[in-house]
Amino acid sequence: MLKEHMELIDAHFREEGISRRDAIKMFGIGGAAALMATPTAEAVAATSSKKAKIVIVGGGLAGMSTAARLTRALENPDITVIEPNEFSTSYQPGQTLVGAGIWTNEDTLYKRDDFIPEGTTIIKEKAVEFDPENNKLKTESGKEVSYDYLVIAAGLKLDFSQIEGLGIGETITSRGDDTAVRKVVGKNGITSIYFANGATDTWTEMQKFVADAKSGKKVKGIFTDPHTPIKCGGAPKKIMYLTDARLREAGARANADLTFYPNGGKMFGVPEYHEAIKNQFEARDMKWNYRHNLIGVDPEKKIAKFKRHWEEKGTWDEDLEEFSTVKKSVIVEKEFDFIHISPPMVAAEEIAKSPVGSDKGWVPVDKETLQHVKYPNVFSLGDIAAVPMGKTGGSARKQYKVVVDNIVAMMEGKALEAKYGGYTVCPLITSIGTVMLAEFDWSKKPTPSFPLDPRQERWIWWLLKVYALKPMTQIGMLSGRA
């Protein structure tokens, strides 16, 4: 019955549409508030009378949600959040919508101080030195902070410096100082939605691209996906779908060539979603070339340089009784009028190079308990945690509950029974009005929350993405309830 009803609702909205006002009523703040007003077993953590000093490095969605839930879980909470950015709780998933002109930057902008849980201490600095052997760290001003438990939720950084020709020598965060990057990204058709101002500039450059196509000019759009793990792995495809949608809206799609250049060899790690996306690309005449890593851009000539790589069969190994594999690569150049760059992404340098970091930069944790592999009283979640998947807000929604439950268990002297199952959700925007809600976990199989085929693009998921997820995040997660 539920499936039938949802199918009917989806079909109705797809045919009849819905006003922004009605959508907000149904799926927006009112609906989210009603949802949050009714506590559930999942929403209310167990209460503990134990006391411990807990320090959280990072005050974004993952860190501040953890602080809020710990405040609810402990009778005598002693929580400190270390976060220098006053806009750290801004809604990053909305930057895709900003990049296509559906939202503005103001729709995603939230102040950190509006979400500090009551009784939580905030240190408005960066943590720069870590001494986990002695349970302490230092901030950039030299302030020493001790802890009983440490939670690392510092997110990640965008490393445009790995791309030659841009003249960028530093890493940035989504809401940090982007002066150096913005001198080149956001001009000459070079764009990126991965930082807030970049998303605004993407819309400006996209409009120029669409106008050129509408004037009759044959134009080329390039969309990249790097060789590093990235947050919201669907975003490079989302902005491509939305560019396609804007071109069609203008009646100019026939004049534009759109090509996706991912470093990997698949559209998506889950086979069912991989096939669905391939079919969607083919239906929209959007092209793709696998195993291309963007290594350089010439802003003046508008040329993108890729390292195209593949593997070939090598010589026969007598000992292993198999053929060796030989890695091959060649440099290729592609002209563009519009390019969306998904930059390489890394952990913050001060964490990556510290004792709590790793050779690859990410904080090494058990993928289920989210406990540090070396330091038992250290946990990590969100984008910076070294787990096989899970760099999305939907993943953080599952992870922060695990971290809180396991810290409370340790305080109570109990075993760590809370487990993160690898849940990840990607509301893959496929047009202005449709979304494919891709949910999956460690099994790399679809794990839909609703009784509908998750491979199908639906209008109802567009309503969820555009009107419901933001208030559910701001009201639910950042209060420690959702």
Phi, psi and omega per residue, in radians:
M1 nan -0.765 -3.140
L2 -1.078 -0.760 3.124
K3 -1.053 -0.795 -3.122
E4 -1.086 -0.753 -3.139
H5 -1.124 -0.743 -3.136
M6 -1.162 -0.650 3.084
E7 -1.092 -0.724 3.127
L8 -1.153 -0.741 3.117
I9 -1.085 -0.787 -3.134
D10 -1.068 -0.783 -3.139
A11 -1.117 -0.708 3.141
H12 -1.098 -0.858 -3.132
F13 -1.103 -0.657 -3.130
R14 -1.109 -0.658 -3.115
E15 -1.476 -0.753 -3.010
E16 -1.656 -0.441 -3.067
G17 1.353 -3.133 3.139
I18 -2.741 2.497 -3.120
S19 -1.317 2.721 3.120
R20 -1.027 -0.703 -3.121
R21 -1.090 -0.801 -3.138
D22 -1.189 -0.617 3.127
A23 -1.123 -0.725 3.124
I24 -1.121 -0.675 3.105
K25 -1.089 -0.776 -3.046
M26 -1.358 -0.770 -2.978
F27 -2.035 -0.073 -3.022
G28 -1.659 -2.425 -2.997
I29 -1.021 -0.728 -3.137
G30 -1.057 -0.811 3.138
G31 -1.146 -0.728 3.138
A32 -1.163 -0.696 3.132
A33 -1.115 -0.711 3.117
A34 -1.109 -0.713 3.125
L35 -1.084 -0.753 -3.091
M36 -1.312 -0.353 -3.087
A37 -1.282 -0.282 -3.120
T38 -1.881 1.734 -3.107
P39 -1.086 2.518 3.063
T40 -2.144 3.002 3.123
A41 -1.018 -0.611 -3.127
E42 -1.310 -0.530 -2.998
A43 -1.414 -0.370 -3.081
V44 -2.021 2.001 -3.118
A45 -1.350 2.746 3.096
A46 -1.135 2.569 -3.117
T47 -1.615 2.410 3.114
S48 -2.216 2.468 3.111
S49 -1.635 -0.036 3.129
K50 -1.176 2.697 -3.124
K51 -2.183 2.400 3.103
A52 -2.779 2.668 3.106
K53 -1.554 2.064 -3.097
I54 -2.002 2.210 3.127
V55 -1.992 2.301 3.130
I56 -2.021 2.100 3.089
V57 -1.650 1.923 -3.096
G58 2.004 2.102 -3.121
G59 -2.029 0.635 3.032
G60 -1.492 -2.727 -3.104
L61 -1.023 -0.844 -3.089
A62 -1.161 -0.822 -3.087
G63 -1.192 -0.790 -3.093
M64 -1.259 -0.558 3.067
S65 -1.157 -0.679 3.093
T66 -1.095 -0.755 3.122
A67 -1.073 -0.754 -3.121
A68 -1.118 -0.739 -3.107
R69 -1.257 -0.634 3.062
L70 -1.087 -0.663 3.104
T71 -1.071 -0.630 3.115
R72 -1.350 -0.508 -3.040
A73 -1.442 -0.423 -3.036
L74 -1.941 2.381 3.087
E75 -1.239 -0.563 -3.123
N76 -2.217 1.184 -3.069
P77 -1.201 2.436 3.048
D78 -2.293 1.520 -2.968
I79 -2.109 2.335 3.071
T80 -2.175 2.277 3.072
V81 -1.920 2.269 3.113
I82 -1.856 1.942 -3.060
E83 -2.707 2.016 -3.099
P84 -1.470 -0.350 -3.003
N85 -1.559 2.132 -3.079
E86 -1.242 -0.234 3.121
F87 -2.006 0.529 -3.052
S88 -1.133 -0.424 -3.118
T89 -1.606 0.204 3.116
S90 -1.061 2.709 -2.993
Y91 -1.542 1.559 -3.062
Q92 -1.104 -0.634 3.127
P93 -1.013 -0.362 -3.138
G94 -1.343 -0.163 -3.097
Q95 -1.147 -0.472 3.054
T96 -1.100 -0.739 -3.137
L97 -1.213 -0.583 3.062
V98 -1.116 -0.739 -3.106
G99 -1.087 -0.371 3.132
A100 -1.869 0.159 3.076
G101 1.355 0.271 -3.137
I102 -1.528 -0.681 3.001
W103 -2.041 2.985 2.989
T104 -1.995 2.945 3.129
N105 -0.964 -0.652 -3.113
E106 -1.095 -0.464 3.134
D107 -1.219 -0.295 -3.096
T108 -1.945 -0.089 -2.993
L109 -1.512 2.116 3.092
Y110 -2.372 2.513 -3.125
K111 -1.570 2.369 3.095
R112 -0.903 -0.808 -3.001
D113 -1.190 -0.268 3.090
D114 -1.359 -0.174 -3.065
F115 -2.165 0.292 3.075
I116 -1.335 2.088 -3.127
P117 -1.045 2.564 3.139
E118 -1.010 2.273 3.115
G119 1.569 -0.155 3.137
T120 -1.462 2.360 3.100
T121 -1.523 2.363 3.107
I122 -1.987 2.265 3.026
I123 -1.916 1.991 -3.013
K124 -1.542 1.001 3.123
E125 -2.453 3.124 3.069
K126 -1.770 2.465 3.005
A127 -1.439 2.191 -3.024
V128 -2.094 -0.308 3.117
E129 -2.335 2.384 -3.103
F130 -2.157 2.299 3.126
D131 -2.261 1.296 -3.061
P132 -1.175 -0.358 3.097
E133 -1.149 -0.530 -3.126
N134 -1.981 0.226 3.072
N135 0.952 0.893 3.101
K136 -2.683 2.871 3.087
L137 -2.563 2.965 3.101
K138 -2.179 2.564 3.065
T139 -1.654 3.033 -3.077
E140 -1.122 -0.374 3.096
S141 -1.504 -0.052 -3.135
G142 1.666 0.060 3.137
K143 -1.229 2.278 3.131
E144 -1.647 2.288 -3.112
V145 -2.185 2.163 3.115
S146 -1.744 2.845 -3.117
Y147 -2.708 2.808 2.946
D148 -1.692 -0.619 3.089
Y149 -2.343 2.442 3.125
L150 -2.112 2.313 3.063
V151 -2.055 2.169 -3.140
I152 -1.844 1.975 -3.107
A153 -2.396 0.836 -2.976
A154 -1.482 0.093 3.122
G155 1.233 -2.701 3.117
L156 -2.410 3.113 -3.135
K157 -2.179 2.684 3.139
L158 -1.657 2.187 -3.033
D159 -1.980 1.330 3.083
F160 -1.173 -0.275 -3.112
S161 -1.127 -0.330 3.117
Q162 -1.319 -0.123 -3.136
I163 -1.815 1.977 -3.106
E164 -1.123 2.587 3.027
G165 1.639 -0.298 3.135
L166 -1.438 -0.338 3.126
G167 1.249 0.491 -3.110
I168 -1.872 2.259 -3.070
G169 -2.088 0.247 -3.088
E170 -2.499 2.797 3.093
T171 -1.620 2.728 3.129
I172 -2.363 2.911 3.007
T173 -1.896 2.977 -3.079
S174 -1.037 -0.662 -3.092
R175 -2.040 0.224 -3.121
G176 -1.524 -2.857 3.109
D177 -1.223 1.997 -3.102
D178 -2.000 0.366 -3.042
T179 -0.954 -0.853 -3.088
A180 -1.113 -0.727 -3.114
V181 -1.220 -0.705 -3.037
R182 -1.245 -0.183 3.068
K183 -1.165 -0.413 -3.098
V184 -2.212 -0.645 3.118
V185 -1.493 2.109 -3.029
G186 1.964 0.105 3.111
K187 -2.371 2.773 3.056
N188 0.960 0.544 3.119
G189 1.379 0.087 -3.141
I190 -1.654 2.137 -3.014
T191 -2.398 2.891 2.994
S192 -2.860 2.221 3.110
I193 -1.504 0.012 -3.015
Y194 -1.368 -0.160 2.942
F195 -2.215 2.663 -2.913
A196 -1.020 -0.878 3.121
N197 -1.155 -0.548 3.088
G198 -1.108 -0.620 3.107
A199 -1.131 -0.747 3.093
T200 -1.071 -0.776 3.135
D201 -1.178 -0.525 3.103
T202 -1.051 -0.740 3.131
W203 -1.118 -0.694 3.108
T204 -1.070 -0.833 -3.127
E205 -1.218 -0.597 3.114
M206 -1.118 -0.699 3.127
Q207 -1.088 -0.658 3.094
K208 -1.147 -0.719 3.136
F209 -1.084 -0.806 3.133
V210 -1.144 -0.699 3.138
A211 -1.106 -0.699 3.104
D212 -1.086 -0.765 3.129
A213 -1.125 -0.681 -3.124
K214 -1.176 -0.507 3.136
S215 -1.299 -0.153 3.140
G216 1.900 -0.104 -3.139
K217 -1.288 2.421 3.048
K218 -1.428 2.104 -3.033
V219 -2.149 2.753 -3.119
K220 -2.162 2.245 3.077
G221 -1.998 2.346 -3.125
I222 -2.121 2.435 -3.123
F223 -2.312 2.220 -2.996
T224 -1.995 2.812 3.123
D225 -2.506 2.062 -2.911
P226 -1.384 -3.109 -3.102
H227 -1.549 0.008 3.136
T228 -1.859 2.856 2.944
P229 -1.051 2.554 3.118
I230 -2.365 2.736 3.029
K231 -1.410 2.517 -3.093
C232 0.881 1.277 -3.105
G233 -1.075 -0.279 3.108
G234 -1.451 -0.264 -3.034
A235 -1.018 -0.713 3.121
P236 -1.027 -0.594 3.100
K237 -1.380 -0.626 -3.129
K238 -1.027 -0.800 -3.080
I239 -1.227 -0.459 3.058
M240 -1.229 -0.790 3.066
Y241 -1.003 -0.735 -3.086
L242 -1.244 -0.569 3.038
T243 -1.124 -0.763 3.066
D244 -0.996 -0.766 -3.122
A245 -1.115 -0.742 3.140
R246 -1.161 -0.640 3.087
L247 -1.136 -0.733 3.130
R248 -1.153 -0.706 3.116
E249 -1.009 -0.625 -3.121
A250 -1.522 -0.033 -3.103
G251 1.230 0.468 -3.024
A252 -2.119 0.208 -3.046
R253 -1.069 -0.598 -3.079
A254 -1.117 -0.357 -3.108
N255 -1.638 0.043 -3.074
A256 -2.078 2.371 3.033
D257 -1.852 2.082 -3.101
L258 -2.015 2.178 -3.088
T259 -2.335 2.344 3.135
F260 -1.746 2.262 -3.141
Y261 -2.116 1.494 3.094
P262 -1.526 2.621 3.082
N263 -1.199 -0.560 -3.092
G264 -1.435 -3.030 -3.092
G265 -1.963 0.311 3.136
K266 -2.511 2.783 3.021
M267 -1.347 -0.551 -3.052
F268 -2.780 2.557 -3.096
G269 -1.233 -0.345 3.103
V270 -1.644 2.060 -3.034
P271 -0.889 -0.737 -3.105
E272 -1.097 -0.704 3.131
Y273 -1.316 -0.586 3.070
H274 -0.987 -0.849 -3.132
E275 -1.155 -0.696 3.135
A276 -1.090 -0.750 -3.128
I277 -1.176 -0.716 3.082
K278 -0.993 -0.771 3.132
N279 -1.115 -0.680 3.119
Q280 -1.159 -0.721 3.100
F281 -1.069 -0.814 -3.116
E282 -1.088 -0.698 -3.139
A283 -1.140 -0.480 -3.109
R284 -1.737 0.060 -3.091
D285 1.000 0.726 3.040
M286 -1.771 2.286 -3.037
K287 -1.686 2.906 3.075
W288 -2.658 2.646 3.056
N289 -2.396 1.953 -3.116
Y290 -1.254 2.885 3.002
R291 0.992 0.817 3.055
H292 -2.145 2.035 3.107
N293 -1.847 2.130 3.138
L294 -1.191 2.099 -3.136
I295 -2.056 -0.204 -3.136
G296 -2.845 2.701 3.094
V297 -2.454 2.318 3.005
D298 -1.778 1.790 -3.057
P299 -1.104 -0.558 -3.091
E300 -1.368 -0.804 -3.125
K301 -1.457 -0.175 -3.102
K302 0.971 1.033 3.109
I303 -2.200 2.268 3.070
A304 -1.786 2.353 -3.124
K305 -1.906 2.195 -3.130
F306 -2.066 2.627 2.921
K307 -1.738 1.843 3.095
R308 -1.511 2.230 -3.022
H309 -2.286 2.650 3.124
W310 -2.778 3.066 3.124
E311 -2.142 2.532 3.108
E312 -2.234 2.768 3.090
K313 -1.256 2.282 -3.137
G314 -1.732 -2.550 -3.112
T315 -1.432 2.816 3.129
W316 -1.342 2.265 3.103
D317 -1.704 1.971 -3.083
E318 -1.128 -0.656 -3.101
D319 -1.230 -0.800 -3.112
L320 -1.502 -0.216 -3.105
E321 0.950 0.855 3.078
E322 -2.740 2.863 3.107
F323 -1.412 2.493 3.051
S324 -1.326 2.898 3.111
T325 -1.964 2.261 -3.132
V326 -1.919 2.189 3.123
K327 -1.496 2.302 -3.128
K328 -2.152 2.686 3.074
S329 -2.751 2.758 3.095
V330 -2.604 2.607 3.115
I331 -1.578 2.261 3.099
V332 -2.204 2.607 -3.141
E333 -2.075 2.456 -3.127
K334 -2.309 2.315 3.082
E335 -1.380 2.642 3.105
F336 -2.559 2.716 2.925
D337 -1.844 -0.488 3.134
F338 -2.485 2.286 3.092
I339 -2.345 2.280 3.006
H340 -1.813 2.106 -3.118
I341 -1.757 2.120 2.908
S342 -1.679 1.804 -2.976
P343 -1.269 2.781 2.971
P344 -0.982 2.553 -3.099
M345 -2.205 2.444 -3.036
V346 -2.408 2.874 3.011
A347 -1.345 2.731 3.077
A348 -0.970 2.367 -3.040
E349 -0.982 -0.718 -3.076
E350 -1.194 -0.357 3.082
I351 -1.624 -0.766 -3.107
A352 -1.014 -0.677 -3.062
K353 -1.617 0.085 -3.108
S354 -1.632 3.014 3.099
P355 -1.050 -0.442 -3.130
V356 -1.517 -0.084 3.123
G357 -1.583 -2.808 -3.125
S358 -2.623 3.071 3.129
D359 -1.024 -0.596 3.137
K360 -1.589 -0.015 3.062
G361 1.719 -0.685 -3.080
W362 -1.233 2.693 -3.125
V363 -1.334 2.063 -3.068
P364 -1.337 2.081 -3.132
V365 -2.348 2.804 2.949
D366 -1.138 2.248 -2.991
K367 -1.167 -0.287 -3.141
E368 -1.750 -0.849 -3.112
T369 -1.467 -0.334 -3.103
L370 1.148 0.360 3.075
Q371 -1.542 2.428 3.137
H372 -0.989 2.461 -3.072
V373 -1.242 -0.318 -3.104
K374 -1.999 -0.630 -3.062
Y375 -1.994 1.854 -3.021
P376 -1.064 -0.484 -3.112
N377 -1.630 0.260 3.089
V378 -2.026 2.314 3.109
F379 -2.217 2.777 3.093
S380 -2.552 2.608 3.121
L381 -2.686 2.988 3.137
G382 1.398 -2.762 -3.007
D383 -1.063 -0.513 -3.033
I384 -1.474 -0.240 -3.105
A385 -1.285 2.397 -3.130
A386 -1.480 1.330 3.047
V387 -2.071 2.687 -3.041
P388 -1.025 -0.486 3.094
M389 -2.656 2.953 3.058
G390 2.113 0.371 3.103
K391 -1.620 1.034 3.071
T392 -2.419 2.824 3.077
G393 -1.105 -0.615 3.111
G394 -1.120 -0.599 3.086
S395 -1.199 -0.766 3.126
A396 -1.033 -0.558 3.134
R397 -1.082 -0.594 3.081
K398 -1.462 -0.639 -3.036
Q399 -1.200 -0.697 -3.012
Y400 -1.183 -0.491 3.080
K401 -1.218 -0.651 3.098
V402 -1.116 -0.796 3.136
V403 -1.058 -0.822 -3.127
V404 -1.098 -0.836 -3.127
D405 -1.065 -0.658 -3.115
N406 -1.324 -0.586 3.046
I407 -1.145 -0.778 3.102
V408 -1.065 -0.721 3.115
A409 -1.063 -0.751 3.115
M410 -1.104 -0.722 3.120
M411 -1.079 -0.576 -3.124
E412 -1.527 -0.029 -3.126
G413 1.308 0.437 -3.108
K414 -1.852 2.912 3.100
A415 -1.242 2.691 3.134
L416 -1.484 1.753 -3.061
E417 -1.749 -0.317 3.135
A418 -1.261 2.320 -3.082
K419 -2.260 2.389 3.003
Y420 -1.551 2.163 -3.053
G421 -1.578 0.156 3.134
G422 1.486 0.187 -3.095
Y423 -1.001 2.261 3.080
T424 -2.428 2.453 3.106
V425 -2.268 2.383 3.101
C426 -2.278 1.770 3.029
P427 -1.278 1.612 -3.020
L428 -1.403 1.813 3.124
I429 -1.187 2.154 -3.104
T430 -1.949 -0.181 3.037
S431 -2.992 3.101 3.025
I432 -1.392 1.602 -3.116
G433 2.282 -0.137 3.121
T434 -2.406 2.566 3.127
V435 -2.468 2.453 2.952
M436 -1.783 2.049 -3.065
L437 -1.530 1.619 -3.082
A438 -1.558 1.939 3.100
E439 -2.074 2.456 -3.123
F440 -2.842 3.052 -3.141
D441 -2.527 -2.771 -3.094
W442 -0.979 -0.495 -3.095
S443 -1.204 -0.247 -3.057
K444 0.987 0.659 3.053
K445 -2.133 2.639 3.065
P446 -1.012 2.329 3.106
T447 -2.240 1.180 -3.049
P448 -1.134 2.465 3.097
S449 -1.481 -0.219 -3.099
F450 -2.221 2.679 -3.074
P451 -1.386 0.931 3.116
L452 -2.265 2.657 3.111
D453 -1.093 1.975 -3.056
P454 -1.239 -0.159 3.139
R455 -1.467 -0.147 -3.070
Q456 -1.589 2.419 3.023
E457 -1.328 2.331 -3.072
R458 -2.396 2.568 3.092
W459 -1.244 -0.596 -3.095
I460 -1.113 -0.566 3.109
W461 -1.321 -0.438 3.016
W462 -1.111 -0.743 3.096
L463 -1.084 -0.723 3.100
L464 -1.049 -0.837 -3.096
K465 -1.136 -0.833 -2.990
V466 -1.427 -0.550 -3.023
Y467 -2.013 -0.443 -2.991
A468 -1.819 -0.680 -2.986
L469 -1.136 -0.638 -3.130
K470 -1.137 -0.925 3.112
P471 -1.125 -0.565 3.088
M472 -1.124 -0.616 3.099
T473 -1.248 -0.900 -3.056
Q474 -1.182 -0.686 -3.129
I475 -1.488 -0.700 -3.037
G476 -1.466 -1.113 -3.061
M477 -1.138 -0.815 -3.047
L478 -1.263 -0.074 2.989
S479 -1.778 -0.057 -3.137
G480 1.406 0.231 -3.048
R481 -1.745 -0.789 -2.987
A482 -1.343 nan nan
